[in-house]
Amino acid sequence: MRADRGRPVRRSFLFRDVYLPRSADGAASAVATYGIPLSVAATTRSATLTGLAFALEWLPRLVAFTMAGTFVDCHGTVRVFRMACLARTLAALMAALLLAVPGTGVPAAVTVMALAPLTGFLTECSFIAAETAGSEASRTAGARTHRVQSVLLGIDQTAMLAGPLAAGLLLTHGGPAVMLSALAALSLLAAALVPPQPTAPSGSPEGQSGVRAGWGTLRALPALAWLVGGLIVSNTAIALLQAAMPVIVVTELGRSSADAGLIWSAAAVASLLAIAGARRAIDRWGLWPVGATAAVIAAGATLAIAQAHTYRGYVLLIAVLMAGEGGLTVVLRSLRSHLIPREVFASTLSLTILLLLAPFPAAGLLVAALPPDLIGHAITAAALLQALGLFAAFTRLRTLHSMPA
């Protein structure tokens, strides 16, 4: 998970030191993110508890971003990544043992919901470390930055493809203890795959790290700020869909946990195809046209999802939505690798991800508070806001000369 500045990035280095640890960590993250709310929905069949579990998982992630960037800037990516993965391994193993041993007197839903905030915090710490290492490698690639970023995003989407489906199948056929054991195994594998050489910290003074440094950098980069603003609005709609989907699929449509996981796995396939296409399209037409096209696809799909009432409709439309989101994410990652200075990269990355993920716990709380028959209206409102937000962001980006072609 390290890159030497000024040297070409070799494929063997990328595969061994960047892509492999990122793959294992992404798989663990996907299992935790989708498996914990699914387990609550399957065991309680309660929209309130499912939404609460979703919020409990995401709120600590926001807290993590206020600290993880500073940790990485001061201590290096390898140390932070390894410690976060090992801690997640221990937490998942302890919860699995508690669920597997009879007579503890602790309900399964309580155990899993208690685990949610801890795994959420540790997952984002490992993600910031892995993303910083990947961005450093892509920065050394120069004009081929978007190619490295598309591979990294492809790894994330492949984890999204396998993670939700695996979590649903493990819950359906093995129960929460088996699912958490798989989470522990993936986390341990990620820690073991990190190269032994520690990554040198960026050397930025402690006073220049953290949220304050991130805000200063974001204000100085209007192209990045406008894109992040548009994606915040877009993520509000996606967060609401993700929080509501267990309720819609398991409770209202009467499908299984595996069916709920299959929706996001199908979406990951569409996203992977879109990422591959976006890489070639950016080579030919540039960042702005590809981003604007992806924004139109994402906004249109969300508006259509608000009117869907069948399982097949949700599968198809969410796949289209995530294809658009895949293109948008390639643009975002390429843009921030081009623009953000290395000395404050982890801190600025932490802030941008904090802003992008802020809608997720809010969406969980909203699903917990709303009556099930009003969830569809909330999705419609979020879809309209998504369309307006993306339109405003890409209209402004069109006039900014600082945005790379």
C-alpha positions in Angstrom: 0.0 0.0 0.0 2.7 2.4 -0.9 3.9 4.3 -4.0 7.2 5.9 -4.7 6.7 9.3 -6.2 8.4 10.1 -9.4 8.5 6.4 -10.6 6.1 4.7 -13.0 3.6 2.6 -11.2 4.3 -1.1 -12.1 1.3 -3.4 -12.5 2.9 -6.0 -10.1 3.2 -3.3 -7.4 -0.4 -2.2 -7.9 -1.7 -5.8 -7.7 0.4 -6.9 -4.7 0.4 -3.7 -2.5 -2.8 -1.9 -3.5 -5.4 -4.1 -5.2 -5.2 -7.2 -3.1 -5.6 -5.6 0.3 -8.3 -3.3 -1.1 -10.2 -6.4 -2.4 -10.2 -8.2 0.9 -11.2 -5.1 2.9 -13.9 -4.2 0.4 -15.4 -7.7 0.7 -15.5 -7.4 4.5 -17.0 -3.9 4.3 -19.8 -5.1 1.9 -20.7 -8.0 4.1 -20.9 -5.8 7.2 -22.7 -2.9 5.5 -25.5 -5.1 4.0 -25.5 -8.0 6.3 -26.1 -6.2 9.6 -29.4 -4.4 8.6 -30.5 -7.6 6.7 -30.1 -9.7 9.8 -32.1 -7.2 11.9 -34.9 -7.1 9.2 -34.9 -10.9 9.0 -35.1 -11.5 12.8 -37.4 -8.7 13.8 -39.3 -7.9 10.6 -39.5 -4.3 12.0 -39.0 -1.3 9.8 -38.1 0.8 12.9 -35.4 -1.5 14.1 -34.0 -2.0 10.6 -33.8 1.7 10.1 -32.2 2.2 13.5 -29.6 -0.5 12.8 -28.8 1.2 9.5 -28.3 4.5 11.4 -26.2 2.9 14.1 -23.9 1.5 11.5 -23.4 4.8 9.7 -23.2 7.4 12.4 -19.9 6.1 13.8 -18.5 6.1 10.2 -19.0 9.9 10.1 -17.1 10.2 13.4 -14.3 8.1 12.0 -13.8 10.5 9.1 -13.0 13.3 11.5 -10.1 11.3 12.8 -9.0 8.8 10.2 -7.5 11.3 7.8 -5.3 12.7 10.6 -4.3 9.2 11.6 -3.2 8.4 8.1 -1.4 11.7 7.5 0.5 11.2 10.8 1.1 7.5 11.0 0.9 6.1 7.4 -1.6 4.0 5.5 -0.2 0.5 6.4 -0.3 0.9 10.2 -3.9 2.4 10.2 -5.2 -0.2 7.8 -3.7 -3.2 9.6 -4.9 -2.0 13.1 -8.5 -1.3 11.8 -8.8 -4.7 10.1 -7.4 -6.6 13.2 -9.8 -4.8 15.5 -12.8 -5.6 13.2 -11.7 -9.2 13.2 -11.8 -9.4 17.0 -15.1 -7.6 17.2 -16.8 -9.8 14.7 -15.4 -13.0 16.3 -16.6 -12.0 19.8 -20.1 -11.2 18.4 -20.2 -14.5 16.5 -19.2 -16.5 19.6 -21.9 -14.6 21.6 -24.5 -15.6 19.1 -23.3 -19.2 18.7 -23.2 -20.0 22.5 -26.7 -20.8 23.8 -28.0 -19.5 27.1 -26.3 -16.1 27.0 -29.6 -14.3 27.4 -28.7 -11.7 24.8 -31.1 -11.5 21.8 -29.4 -11.9 18.4 -30.8 -8.5 17.2 -29.3 -6.8 20.2 -25.9 -8.3 19.6 -25.8 -7.4 15.9 -27.1 -3.9 16.5 -24.4 -3.4 19.2 -21.8 -4.5 16.7 -23.0 -2.1 14.0 -21.4 1.1 15.3 -18.0 -0.6 16.0 -17.7 -2.2 12.6 -18.9 1.0 11.0 -16.1 3.0 12.6 -13.4 0.5 11.9 -14.5 -0.1 8.3 -14.1 3.6 7.5 -10.7 3.8 9.1 -9.5 1.0 6.9 -11.1 2.5 3.9 -9.5 5.9 4.3 -6.1 4.2 4.5 -6.7 2.1 1.5 -8.1 5.0 -0.5 -5.1 7.2 0.3 -2.7 4.5 -0.8 -4.7 4.0 -4.1 -4.8 7.7 -4.8 -1.1 8.1 -4.2 -0.5 5.3 -6.8 -2.9 6.9 -9.2 -1.3 10.3 -8.8 2.0 8.8 -10.0 0.2 7.4 -13.1 -0.2 11.0 -14.4 -2.6 11.2 -17.3 -3.7 7.6 -16.6 -5.1 8.5 -13.2 -8.6 7.6 -14.2 -7.5 4.1 -15.3 -6.1 3.3 -11.8 -9.1 4.8 -10.2 -11.5 2.8 -12.4 -9.7 -0.4 -11.3 -10.0 0.6 -7.6 -13.7 1.4 -8.1 -14.1 -1.9 -10.0 -12.7 -3.7 -6.9 -15.2 -1.9 -4.7 -18.1 -2.7 -7.0 -17.1 -6.3 -7.2 -17.2 -6.4 -3.4 -20.6 -4.9 -3.6 -21.6 -7.6 -6.1 -20.4 -10.5 -3.9 -20.9 -9.0 -0.4 -24.7 -8.4 -0.3 -25.5 -11.8 -2.0 -23.0 -13.6 0.3 -24.4 -11.9 3.4 -28.0 -12.8 2.4 -27.1 -16.4 1.7 -25.1 -16.8 4.9 -28.0 -15.3 6.9 -30.5 -17.5 5.2 -28.6 -20.8 5.5 -26.3 -20.2 8.4 -27.6 -17.4 10.6 -25.9 -14.3 12.0 -23.1 -16.2 13.7 -21.9 -17.7 10.4 -22.2 -14.3 8.6 -20.1 -12.7 11.3 -17.5 -15.5 11.2 -17.1 -14.8 7.5 -16.7 -11.1 8.2 -13.9 -11.9 10.7 -12.1 -14.1 8.2 -12.2 -11.4 5.5 -11.0 -8.8 7.9 -8.1 -11.0 9.0 -7.2 -11.7 5.3 -7.1 -8.0 4.6 -4.7 -7.4 7.5 -2.5 -10.3 6.3 -2.3 -9.0 2.8 -0.8 -5.6 3.7 2.9 -5.4 2.6 5.3 -5.5 5.6 7.0 -2.2 4.7 5.4 0.7 6.5 4.2 3.6 4.5 5.9 6.8 5.4 3.6 9.5 6.7 3.1 12.5 4.5 4.9 14.6 7.0 2.3 17.4 7.3 2.2 19.2 10.6 -0.5 18.0 13.0 -2.1 21.4 13.0 -2.6 21.2 9.3 -4.4 17.9 9.4 -8.0 17.0 10.1 -11.3 18.7 9.2 -9.9 22.2 9.2 -7.3 21.4 6.6 -9.9 19.6 4.5 -12.3 22.5 4.5 -9.5 24.9 3.5 -8.6 22.6 0.6 -12.2 22.1 -0.5 -12.8 25.9 -0.5 -9.7 26.4 -2.7 -10.9 23.9 -5.3 -14.3 25.0 -6.7 -14.5 22.2 -9.2 -14.2 19.6 -6.5 -16.6 21.5 -4.2 -19.3 21.7 -6.8 -19.0 18.0 -7.7 -19.1 16.9 -4.0 -22.1 19.2 -3.4 -24.0 17.5 -6.3 -23.1 14.1 -5.1 -24.2 14.8 -1.6 -27.7 15.4 -2.9 -27.5 12.3 -5.1 -26.4 10.2 -2.1 -29.4 11.4 -0.1 -31.6 9.5 -2.6 -29.4 6.5 -2.7 -29.1 6.3 1.1 -32.9 6.4 1.4 -33.2 3.6 -1.1 -30.6 1.5 0.6 -32.1 2.0 4.1 -35.6 1.3 2.9 -34.9 -1.7 0.6 -34.8 -4.3 3.4 -38.2 -3.1 4.6 -39.6 -3.0 1.0 -38.3 -6.4 0.0 -38.5 -8.4 3.2 -41.5 -6.8 4.9 -43.8 -5.4 2.1 -42.9 -7.8 -0.8 -42.5 -10.8 1.4 -39.2 -11.9 -0.2 -36.1 -13.4 1.6 -32.9 -11.8 2.8 -31.1 -13.3 -0.1 -33.5 -11.6 -2.5 -32.8 -8.3 -0.8 -29.1 -8.8 -1.2 -29.5 -9.9 -4.8 -30.8 -6.4 -5.7 -27.6 -4.7 -4.8 -25.5 -7.5 -6.3 -27.3 -7.0 -9.6 -26.7 -3.3 -9.3 -23.0 -4.0 -8.8 -22.8 -5.9 -12.1 -24.3 -2.9 -13.9 -21.9 -0.5 -12.1 -18.9 -2.6 -13.1 -19.9 -2.4 -16.7 -20.5 1.3 -16.4 -17.0 1.8 -14.8 -15.3 -0.1 -17.6 -17.2 2.0 -20.2 -16.5 5.3 -18.3 -12.7 4.7 -18.4 -12.8 4.4 -22.2 -15.3 7.3 -22.5 -13.1 9.6 -20.4 -10.1 8.8 -22.7 -12.2 9.9 -25.7 -14.4 12.7 -24.4 -13.1 13.9 -21.1 -14.4 14.1 -17.5 -17.2 16.6 -17.8 -19.3 14.9 -20.7 -19.0 11.5 -19.0 -20.0 12.9 -15.6 -23.0 14.8 -17.0 -24.2 11.7 -18.9 -23.9 9.6 -15.8 -25.8 12.2 -13.8 -28.7 12.1 -16.2 -28.9 8.3 -16.0 -28.7 8.3 -12.2 -31.4 11.0 -11.7 -33.8 9.4 -14.3 -33.5 6.0 -12.7 -34.2 7.3 -9.2 -37.3 9.0 -10.4 -38.5 5.8 -12.0 -37.7 3.8 -8.8 -40.1 6.0 -6.9 -42.9 4.6 -9.1 -41.9 0.9 -9.0 -44.0 -1.6 -7.1 -42.6 -5.0 -8.1 -39.4 -6.9 -7.2 -38.3 -7.1 -10.8 -38.8 -3.4 -11.2 -36.6 -2.6 -8.2 -33.9 -5.0 -9.5 -33.7 -3.4 -13.0 -34.0 0.2 -11.9 -31.5 0.1 -9.1 -29.1 -1.6 -11.5 -29.5 1.4 -13.9 -29.1 3.9 -11.0 -25.9 2.3 -9.8 -24.5 2.2 -13.3 -24.9 6.0 -13.4 -23.4 6.3 -9.9 -20.4 4.2 -11.1 -19.7 6.8 -13.8 -20.1 9.6 -11.4 -17.7 8.0 -8.9 -15.0 7.5 -11.5 -15.2 11.2 -12.3 -15.1 12.2 -8.6 -12.1 10.0 -7.8 -10.2 11.1 -10.9 -10.8 14.8 -10.1 -9.7 14.7 -6.5 -6.5 12.7 -7.4 -5.7 15.5 -9.9 -6.5 18.4 -7.6 -5.8 17.6 -3.9 -2.2 18.2 -2.7 -0.5 15.2 -1.4 0.3 16.8 2.0 -3.3 17.1 3.0 -4.8 14.4 0.8 -6.0 12.0 3.6 -7.5 14.9 5.5 -9.4 16.3 2.5 -10.4 12.8 1.5 -11.8 12.2 4.9 -13.9 15.4 4.7 -15.3 14.7 1.3 -16.3 11.2 2.2 -17.8 12.5 5.5 -19.9 14.9 3.5 -20.9 12.2 1.0 -21.9 9.7 3.7 -23.7 12.1 6.0 -27.1 11.3 4.3 -26.9 7.6 5.2 -27.5 7.7 9.0 -30.1 10.4 8.4 -31.9 8.0 5.9 -31.9 5.2 8.5 -33.5 7.5 11.1 -36.0 8.7 8.5 -37.0 5.1 7.6 -37.3 4.3 11.3 -39.6 7.3 11.9 -41.8 7.1 8.8 -44.8 4.9 8.5 -44.1 2.3 5.8 -46.8 3.7 3.5 -45.0 7.1 3.4 -41.6 5.7 2.4 -42.5 5.8 -1.3 -43.4 9.6 -1.1 -40.0 10.2 0.6 -38.2 8.4 -2.2 -40.0 10.6 -4.8 -39.0 13.8 -3.0 -35.4 12.6 -2.7 -35.4 11.8 -6.5 -36.5 15.3 -7.4 -33.8 16.8 -5.2 -31.2 14.5 -6.7 -32.1 15.6 -10.3 -32.0 19.3 -9.3 -28.7 18.9 -7.4 -26.9 17.1 -10.1 -28.1 19.5 -12.8 -26.9 22.5 -10.8 -23.5 20.9 -10.1 -22.7 19.9 -13.7 -23.9 23.2 -15.0 -21.5 25.0 -12.8 -18.7 22.6 -13.5 -19.1 23.3 -17.2 -17.8 26.9 -16.6 -14.9 26.0 -14.4 -11.5 25.9 -16.2 -9.9 24.1 -13.3 -11.7 20.9 -14.1 -9.4 18.6 -16.1 -10.6 17.6 -19.5 
